[in-house]
Amino acid sequence: MQLSVNGHAFVVGHLGPGFVILDNPTDHPPAQGEMSMSIDGHVERWQVQLPDGISAQRLRTRTQDCG
């Protein structure tokens, strides 16, 4: 799983309802991003909003579906 935000790719270690846990988070302001998940060669992509941005100091990064 991966989260792409403004040209930066973050490896997603855990995906939960309304949040992700990134393997190596770095500080990033609130933005829209794209989640991608590959299962058996089939890639699913969807847009998410990061209302709080990404913080290297927080374990969870809050997400909201974009519709």
N, C-alpha and C positions, 0 to 999 in steps of 0.2 A: 504494500500500500504506500502511496505517496501523496503528499500535499504540495502543490505548486502554487507559489505566491509571488507575483511580480518577477518572474524569472528565477526564483530560488526554489529548489526542490528539497523537501523535508521528508525523511523516512518516517512513516507512521508505525509505531510499535503496537498501538492499541486504538481501536475505533469503538467508541461507545455512543449512546444516545445523547447527542448534543455536545460531544467533546471528542478530542483526539489526544493521545499521548505521543509526542514526537520523540524519536531516539536522540536527536541532537538539536534541541530548540535554540534559536538565537532571537534576540529582540527584533521585533518587526511591528510597525503600527497597524491599527485596524485596517482591514482590506478584504477584498474578495479573492477567493482562491479556487483551485480545482482539485478535487479528490480523484484519485484513480486507483482502481483495485483490479488485479488480474487473477482470475480463477480458471485454471485449466486452459490457459491461452486466450480466454475471452476477457477483454478489458472493459470495465464499466467506468464511466467518468460522470461527475456531477459537480455543480458549482456550490460553494459554501461561502458564507459570510463569516469573518472572524471579528466579531464586535469588540473584543478586548485586545485584538492583535495577538502577537506571540511574545511570550516572555521566557527568557532563559531561567528565570527564578521560579516559575510555576510549573507544576507537574502536568496539569491539564490545560489544554487550549480549547476554549469554548467555541463551538461552531453553530451556525444556523443554516438550514437549507435555504437556497435562493429561489425555490419555487418549483 
